[in-house]
Amino acid sequence: AVSFLMVAGGLSIIALAGISMGYVNKAIAQSVASQMKLKNGSLLYNQWAAPEIDLYHDYYFFNWTNPGEFLYGQKPSFVAVGPYKFREVRIKEEIKHSEDECLVTYRQKKFYTFD
């Protein structure tokens, strides 16, 4: 009788844990989903519309130093020049939401500055 009660109690605890985890997971999913929507004024919206993190690009060019000798059979020789660093800033403008808030359209501007 005692072992039956222990098994029944253990199964009850497992069942309650499973049911409560379902509710907890659903509550977490709803909370995350509400924060992930691109609604004006939300934290995600502001980060998306004008990101605080800038993008950096490094460009390298190569000078061909022996074009004359190459014509006479020598291997071409190149010298790397750079990096030339540019910072890119992206800003989204003319942001419009559809009536059902399932579609967002915008115009993105990119600005580059030489660093």
C-alpha positions in Angstrom: 0.0 0.0 0.0 2.9 2.4 0.8 4.7 1.7 -2.5 1.4 2.3 -4.4 1.0 5.7 -2.7 4.6 6.6 -3.5 4.2 5.6 -7.1 0.9 7.5 -7.3 2.4 10.6 -5.6 5.4 10.5 -7.9 3.3 10.3 -11.0 1.1 13.1 -9.7 4.2 15.3 -9.2 5.5 14.5 -12.7 2.0 15.3 -14.2 1.8 18.6 -12.4 5.3 19.5 -13.4 4.5 18.7 -17.0 1.3 20.7 -17.0 2.9 23.7 -15.3 5.8 23.7 -17.7 3.4 23.9 -20.6 1.9 27.1 -19.0 5.3 28.5 -18.2 6.6 27.9 -21.8 3.4 29.4 -23.2 3.8 32.5 -21.0 7.4 32.9 -22.0 6.6 32.5 -25.7 3.9 35.1 -25.5 6.2 37.5 -23.7 9.0 37.1 -26.3 6.5 37.3 -29.2 5.1 40.6 -27.8 8.7 42.1 -27.5 9.6 40.9 -31.0 6.9 42.8 -32.8 8.0 45.9 -34.7 5.7 48.3 -32.9 6.6 51.9 -32.8 8.2 52.8 -29.5 9.2 49.3 -28.5 12.8 48.6 -27.7 13.2 46.2 -30.7 11.6 48.8 -33.0 14.0 51.6 -32.0 17.0 49.2 -32.4 15.8 48.1 -35.8 14.9 51.6 -37.1 18.2 53.2 -36.1 20.8 50.6 -35.0 23.3 51.8 -32.4 26.0 49.5 -33.8 27.8 50.8 -36.8 29.2 48.6 -39.5 32.9 48.9 -40.5 34.3 47.9 -43.9 38.0 47.3 -44.7 39.0 47.6 -48.4 42.3 46.5 -49.8 43.7 47.3 -53.3 46.6 45.8 -55.1 49.1 47.6 -57.2 50.6 45.7 -60.0 54.3 46.6 -59.8 55.8 44.8 -62.9 53.4 45.1 -65.9 56.3 45.5 -68.3 58.3 42.5 -67.0 55.1 40.4 -67.1 54.9 40.9 -70.8 58.3 39.2 -71.1 57.3 36.1 -69.1 57.9 37.1 -65.4 55.3 36.3 -62.8 53.1 39.3 -61.9 54.0 41.1 -58.7 51.4 42.7 -56.6 51.6 44.9 -53.5 48.7 45.3 -51.1 47.6 48.8 -50.2 45.2 49.4 -47.4 43.2 48.8 -45.4 40.9 51.7 -46.2 38.3 51.8 -43.5 34.8 53.0 -43.9 32.1 53.3 -41.3 28.5 52.6 -42.5 25.5 54.0 -40.7 22.0 52.7 -41.7 18.8 54.6 -41.0 15.3 53.5 -41.9 12.9 56.3 -43.0 9.3 56.5 -44.2 8.4 53.5 -42.1 4.8 52.4 -42.7 2.9 49.5 -41.1 0.0 47.7 -42.8 -3.3 47.8 -41.1 -3.0 44.3 -39.7 0.7 45.1 -38.6 2.0 42.1 -40.6 3.9 44.1 -43.1 6.4 46.9 -42.6 7.7 48.9 -45.5 10.5 51.5 -45.3 13.3 53.3 -47.2 16.8 52.7 -45.9 19.5 55.3 -46.2 23.2 54.3 -45.9 25.9 56.8 -45.0 29.6 56.0 -45.4 32.4 57.9 -43.7 36.1 57.4 -44.2 37.9 56.5 -40.9 
